[in-house]
Amino acid sequence: QVQLVESGGGLVQAGGSLRLSCAASGRTFSRNTMGWFRQVPGKEREFVAAVTWSGGTTYYAESVKGRFTISRDNAQNSVYLQMNSLKPEDTAVYHCAARGQLTGVIYSRSFEYDYWGQGTQVTVSS
């Protein structure tokens, strides 16, 4: 059974930092694109960042560019999201996702991902 489990969320003041982790089990994703999305109640899931299997290519939503950094450790079958200079509008449940097909292409739409974690809550206070 494939599982993606996020951790590292919490409550932080505006301007602070958090580092999210996503650990995969059940299969390896070392050759798959992985990404982070976020969702607030009543809104659609929003793309945040993605990284190719090698880590050589990353892509970010404009709203987080320059503040967030996505990285991965294929030996640990994990992906990370370092979030700096957090803003109240970053408050959301953050989900990691993995593309099932082996590929070196970046994807930014939720339907392009096959596996999802349950999410971790990030709350940024003003």
Salt bridges, closest charged atoms under 4 A:
GLU46 OE1 - ARG38 NE 2.83
GLU62 OE2 - LYS65 NZ 2.64
ASP90 OD1 - ARG38 NH1 2.94
ASP90 OD2 - ARG67 NH1 2.73
GLU112 OE2 - ARG109 NH2 2.85
